[in-house]
Amino acid sequence: TRWARLRLPNGQVARSAWKENAMTRQPRIARMVKLLIDGKITIAEVLFYFNMSVHDEEKTFALVSEFGSPHPELLESSFQTIFACHYQGDASLKLIEVFTVQSVVAMIPHQFPGIAGVLFYLVERPGLDI
């Protein structure tokens, strides 16, 4: 079975595209997540979550679509503050264990001057009062 939500240790609820895309009203998008895999931070869209038995042990996984690497010139010229990537869709599907999900983030589409195509820039802690 698959499901649509995952409560993270930090209290956030990560959702999935599977359920958000099926909703008739405009959902609050909470399916973009920050992952920590082998010491590397990456951003992904969660498609859905599911359990699976691996060597007689139940594990929880998510099917995700990873964003590309951050645009190097934009990252450097912004002193590492603008993390903007291309969305790769089904070309970058990956199966991850849910313990790699660190937090819910927002990826906002934007056309940066002088850069071809739309990039999505990272906003951490969306919707939280600071």
Phi and psi restraints in degrees (value plus and minus 20) as a CYANA .aco file:
   2 ARG   PHI    -140.6  -100.6
   2 ARG   PSI     139.0   179.0
   3 TRP   PHI    -161.3  -121.3
   3 TRP   PSI     152.6   192.6
   4 ALA   PHI    -125.0   -85.0
   4 ALA   PSI     -36.0     4.0
   5 ARG   PHI    -152.8  -112.8
   5 ARG   PSI     133.7   173.7
   6 LEU   PHI    -163.2  -123.2
   6 LEU   PSI     102.2   142.2
   7 ARG   PHI    -105.0   -65.0
   7 ARG   PSI     106.8   146.8
   8 LEU   PHI    -109.9   -69.9
   8 LEU   PSI     138.9   178.9
   9 PRO   PHI     -78.2   -38.2
   9 PRO   PSI     -46.1    -6.1
  10 ASN   PHI    -102.0   -62.0
  10 ASN   PSI     -17.9    22.1
  11 GLY   PHI      75.4   115.4
  11 GLY   PSI     -34.2     5.8
  12 GLN   PHI     -90.6   -50.6
  12 GLN   PSI     134.8   174.8
  13 VAL   PHI    -133.4   -93.4
  13 VAL   PSI      95.3   135.3
  14 ALA   PHI    -108.8   -68.8
  14 ALA   PSI     111.8   151.8
  15 ARG   PHI    -125.5   -85.5
  15 ARG   PSI    -190.8  -150.8
  16 SER   PHI    -156.5  -116.5
  16 SER   PSI     135.1   175.1
  17 ALA   PHI     -82.8   -42.8
  17 ALA   PSI     -54.5   -14.5
  18 TRP   PHI     -73.0   -33.0
  18 TRP   PSI     -66.5   -26.5
  19 LYS   PHI    -105.9   -65.9
  19 LYS   PSI     -61.8   -21.8
  20 GLU   PHI     -82.1   -42.1
  20 GLU   PSI     -57.5   -17.5
  21 ASN   PHI     -91.8   -51.8
  21 ASN   PSI     -41.5    -1.5
  22 ALA   PHI    -105.4   -65.4
  22 ALA   PSI     -33.1     6.9
  23 MET   PHI     -92.8   -52.8
  23 MET   PSI     122.9   162.9
  24 THR   PHI    -103.9   -63.9
  24 THR   PSI     -51.8   -11.8
  25 ARG   PHI    -111.4   -71.4
  25 ARG   PSI     141.1   181.1
  26 GLN   PHI     -86.6   -46.6
  26 GLN   PSI      92.6   132.6
  27 PRO   PHI     -99.8   -59.8
  27 PRO   PSI     141.5   181.5
  28 ARG   PHI     -98.1   -58.1
  28 ARG   PSI      97.5   137.5
  29 ILE   PHI     -96.6   -56.6
  29 ILE   PSI      97.7   137.7
  30 ALA   PHI    -156.5  -116.5
  30 ALA   PSI      14.5    54.5
  31 ARG   PHI    -123.7   -83.7
  31 ARG   PSI     -22.5    17.5
  32 MET   PHI    -109.7   -69.7
  32 MET   PSI     109.2   149.2
  33 VAL   PHI    -152.7  -112.7
  33 VAL   PSI     134.0   174.0
  34 LYS   PHI    -117.3   -77.3
  34 LYS   PSI     109.7   149.7
  35 LEU   PHI    -132.7   -92.7
  35 LEU   PSI     129.7   169.7
  36 LEU   PHI    -142.9  -102.9
  36 LEU   PSI      85.6   125.6
  37 ILE   PHI    -144.8  -104.8
  37 ILE   PSI      99.2   139.2
  38 ASP   PHI      32.6    72.6
  38 ASP   PSI      21.2    61.2
  39 GLY   PHI      58.1    98.1
  39 GLY   PSI     -15.3    24.7
  40 LYS   PHI    -133.8   -93.8
  40 LYS   PSI     112.8   152.8
  41 ILE   PHI    -105.0   -65.0
  41 ILE   PSI     114.5   154.5
  42 THR   PHI    -163.8  -123.8
  42 THR   PSI     139.3   179.3
  43 ILE   PHI    -134.3   -94.3
  43 ILE   PSI     121.4   161.4
  44 ALA   PHI    -168.4  -128.4
  44 ALA   PSI     138.9   178.9
  45 GLU   PHI    -120.4   -80.4
  45 GLU   PSI     107.3   147.3
  46 VAL   PHI    -103.3   -63.3
  46 VAL   PSI     106.4   146.4
  47 LEU   PHI    -108.2   -68.2
  47 LEU   PSI     -65.8   -25.8
  48 PHE   PHI    -188.9  -148.9
  48 PHE   PSI     146.2   186.2
  49 TYR   PHI    -133.0   -93.0
  49 TYR   PSI     132.4   172.4
  50 PHE   PHI    -181.5  -141.5
  50 PHE   PSI     139.2   179.2
  51 ASN   PHI    -119.3   -79.3
  51 ASN   PSI     130.3   170.3
  52 MET   PHI    -173.6  -133.6
  52 MET   PSI     123.4   163.4
  53 SER   PHI    -107.7   -67.7
  53 SER   PSI     104.4   144.4
  54 VAL   PHI    -145.2  -105.2
  54 VAL   PSI      94.4   134.4
  55 HIS   PHI      32.6    72.6
  55 HIS   PSI      28.8    68.8
  56 ASP   PHI      42.8    82.8
  56 ASP   PSI       2.3    42.3
  57 GLU   PHI    -145.2  -105.2
  57 GLU   PSI     108.1   148.1
  58 GLU   PHI     -94.8   -54.8
  58 GLU   PSI     107.8   147.8
  59 LYS   PHI    -149.4  -109.4
  59 LYS   PSI     134.8   174.8
  60 THR   PHI    -131.0   -91.0
  60 THR   PSI     110.0   150.0
  61 PHE   PHI    -144.7  -104.7
  61 PHE   PSI     146.4   186.4
  62 ALA   PHI    -154.7  -114.7
  62 ALA   PSI     121.2   161.2
  63 LEU   PHI    -113.4   -73.4
  63 LEU   PSI     101.9   141.9
  64 VAL   PHI    -146.8  -106.8
  64 VAL   PSI     139.7   179.7
  65 SER   PHI    -135.0   -95.0
  65 SER   PSI      91.5   131.5
  66 GLU   PHI     -97.2   -57.2
  66 GLU   PSI     122.4   162.4
  67 PHE   PHI     -96.3   -56.3
  67 PHE   PSI     141.0   181.0
  68 GLY   PHI     -91.3   -51.3
  68 GLY   PSI     158.9   198.9
  69 SER   PHI     -87.0   -47.0
  69 SER   PSI     134.6   174.6
  70 PRO   PHI     -83.7   -43.7
  70 PRO   PSI     127.4   167.4
  71 HIS   PHI     -82.2   -42.2
  71 HIS   PSI      97.0   137.0
  72 PRO   PHI     -84.2   -44.2
  72 PRO   PSI     -62.4   -22.4
  73 GLU   PHI     -88.3   -48.3
  73 GLU   PSI     -59.6   -19.6
  74 LEU   PHI     -86.0   -46.0
  74 LEU   PSI     -61.0   -21.0
  75 LEU   PHI     -84.4   -44.4
  75 LEU   PSI     -63.5   -23.5
  76 GLU   PHI     -89.7   -49.7
  76 GLU   PSI     -65.2   -25.2
  77 SER   PHI     -90.0   -50.0
  77 SER   PSI     -39.3     0.7
  78 SER   PHI    -116.6   -76.6
  78 SER   PSI      -8.6    31.4
  79 PHE   PHI      37.2    77.2
  79 PHE   PSI      24.7    64.7
  80 GLN   PHI      46.9    86.9
  80 GLN   PSI       3.3    43.3
  81 THR   PHI    -123.1   -83.1
  81 THR   PSI     -44.8    -4.8
  82 ILE   PHI    -124.5   -84.5
  82 ILE   PSI      86.9   126.9
  83 PHE   PHI    -120.0   -80.0
  83 PHE   PSI      76.8   116.8
  84 ALA   PHI    -143.8  -103.8
  84 ALA   PSI     112.4   152.4
  85 CYS   PHI    -154.8  -114.8
  85 CYS   PSI     143.5   183.5
  86 HIS   PHI    -105.9   -65.9
  86 HIS   PSI     122.7   162.7
  87 TYR   PHI    -104.0   -64.0
  87 TYR   PSI     111.0   151.0
  88 GLN   PHI    -127.1   -87.1
  88 GLN   PSI     -27.3    12.7
  89 GLY   PHI      38.4    78.4
  89 GLY   PSI    -159.1  -119.1
  90 ASP   PHI     -88.3   -48.3
  90 ASP   PSI     -31.2     8.8
  91 ALA   PHI     -92.3   -52.3
  91 ALA   PSI     -32.8     7.2
  92 SER   PHI    -149.7  -109.7
  92 SER   PSI      20.1    60.1
  93 LEU   PHI     -89.3   -49.3
  93 LEU   PSI     122.8   162.8
  94 LYS   PHI    -170.0  -130.0
  94 LYS   PSI     123.9   163.9
  95 LEU   PHI    -119.0   -79.0
  95 LEU   PSI     104.1   144.1
  96 ILE   PHI    -147.3  -107.3
  96 ILE   PSI     136.0   176.0
  97 GLU   PHI    -102.7   -62.7
  97 GLU   PSI     123.0   163.0
  98 VAL   PHI     -88.0   -48.0
  98 VAL   PSI     -38.5     1.5
  99 PHE   PHI     -86.7   -46.7
  99 PHE   PSI     -32.9     7.1
 100 THR   PHI     -99.9   -59.9
 100 THR   PSI     -33.2     6.8
 101 VAL   PHI     -94.6   -54.6
 101 VAL   PSI     101.3   141.3
 102 GLN   PHI    -115.4   -75.4
 102 GLN   PSI     -61.0   -21.0
 103 SER   PHI    -185.7  -145.7
 103 SER   PSI     145.4   185.4
 104 VAL   PHI    -107.7   -67.7
 104 VAL   PSI     116.0   156.0
 105 VAL   PHI    -151.1  -111.1
 105 VAL   PSI     151.9   191.9
 106 ALA   PHI    -135.3   -95.3
 106 ALA   PSI     120.6   160.6
 107 MET   PHI    -138.7   -98.7
 107 MET   PSI      89.2   129.2
 108 ILE   PHI    -119.4   -79.4
 108 ILE   PSI     104.8   144.8
 109 PRO   PHI     -91.2   -51.2
 109 PRO   PSI     119.9   159.9
 110 HIS   PHI    -177.1  -137.1
 110 HIS   PSI     122.3   162.3
 111 GLN   PHI    -117.6   -77.6
 111 GLN   PSI      85.5   125.5
 112 PHE   PHI    -101.6   -61.6
 112 PHE   PSI     117.4   157.4
 113 PRO   PHI     -79.8   -39.8
 113 PRO   PSI     114.8   154.8
 114 GLY   PHI      59.7    99.7
 114 GLY   PSI     -17.7    22.3
 115 ILE   PHI    -139.0   -99.0
 115 ILE   PSI     106.0   146.0
 116 ALA   PHI     -92.1   -52.1
 116 ALA   PSI     117.0   157.0
 117 GLY   PHI      62.8   102.8
 117 GLY   PSI     147.9   187.9
 118 VAL   PHI    -107.9   -67.9
 118 VAL   PSI     111.8   151.8
 119 LEU   PHI    -128.9   -88.9
 119 LEU   PSI     135.9   175.9
 120 PHE   PHI    -130.4   -90.4
 120 PHE   PSI     102.9   142.9
 121 TYR   PHI    -121.6   -81.6
 121 TYR   PSI     128.6   168.6
 122 LEU   PHI    -102.0   -62.0
 122 LEU   PSI     112.3   152.3
 123 VAL   PHI    -144.5  -104.5
 123 VAL   PSI      97.8   137.8
 124 GLU   PHI    -110.6   -70.6
 124 GLU   PSI     132.9   172.9
 125 ARG   PHI      35.1    75.1
 125 ARG   PSI      31.3    71.3
 126 PRO   PHI     -86.6   -46.6
 126 PRO   PSI     117.1   157.1
 127 GLY   PHI      59.2    99.2
 127 GLY   PSI     -19.5    20.5
 128 LEU   PHI    -113.5   -73.5
 128 LEU   PSI     117.6   157.6
 129 ASP   PHI     -94.3   -54.3
 129 ASP   PSI     115.6   155.6
